[in-house]
């Protein structure tokens, strides 16, 4: 994907802009078959620390906050309720690796 001046990649649609650390997160979750859907959300400025991921449980999956490269991006991941713990462990294990 071509880079915009803001340092984010854009594929040309609504809510499809993904920052660099968001791309890394999408590569991590791409191989997890239990995930039904991943929806990118808002990007904000202001995080200067190392890249990190935080998962917050919601009714239908997780609200994910990914931080790094001066950006904070939010994603929503949809999974079956009974697979929530499995998916959470896989995401954290793959992120650290």
N, C-alpha and C positions, 0 to 999 in steps of 0.2 A: 504494500500500500504506500502511496506517496505521503511524504511528511508535510504537514502544514507548518506555517511559521511558528505556531504555538508549541511545536514539538510533539503533537499528537497525530496519529494516523486517522484518516477518515475514509470510509468506503462509500460515502455519498448517499445517505438516506437519513431518516429520522432516528435519533438516538443510536447512531452507529459509530460515533467517535470513540476511540479507545486510546488512552494514553499508553506510554511505553510499559509501565508497570502493569497496566491492564492487559496488554498483549501477553506478557509473561503469565499472568493469571489464567487467561484463556487457553494458553498452551497446556497449563497444568490440568485444567478441568476438561479439556478436549478428550482425554483418554478415559474418563470416568463414565462408564456406561449407565450407571444408576441415575444420572442427572437427566431430567426430561427437557429442561429448557434453561437457557442463560440469557438474561436481559440486561444490557448495559444501561446505566443511568447517569446521573450528573457527574461532572468533573469540576473540582474546585482547586484552587491554588493554595500553597502554603505549608507543605510538609517537607522538611529538609533532611529527615533521618533516613535510615536504611529502609529498604523495601520490606513491607510487612502486610499480612492479611488478617482480617478479623471477621469471624462469622457470627451473626446474631440470628438465632432461630426466629422464624415467623411461621404463621399457620401452614403455609404450603411449601416451606423449604428454608432458605436462608437469605438474609440481607447481608451482603458481603461488602466490606470496606477495604479497599486496596490502597496502600499508601507507598509513595516513593517518587523519586525524580522530581520533587517539587510539586507533585500533584496528589490529589485524593480522588479516587473514583469509586462509585457505588455500583454494585451489580445485584441482581436478584436471581437466585438459583431455585428452580422448582424441582422437588423430588418427592417420592412417596414417603409418607410419615414414618413407616417402619424401617426405611433405609437411611434416615437422617443421620444417625450416629456413624454408620458405615461411610457415608459420603464425607462427613466432617473429618473423620480420621484419615481418609484417603487424600483429601485436599491438604491438610496440614503436613502429612508425610511427604507428599510430592512437592510442596512449597519449600520445605527445608532441604530436600535433596538437591 
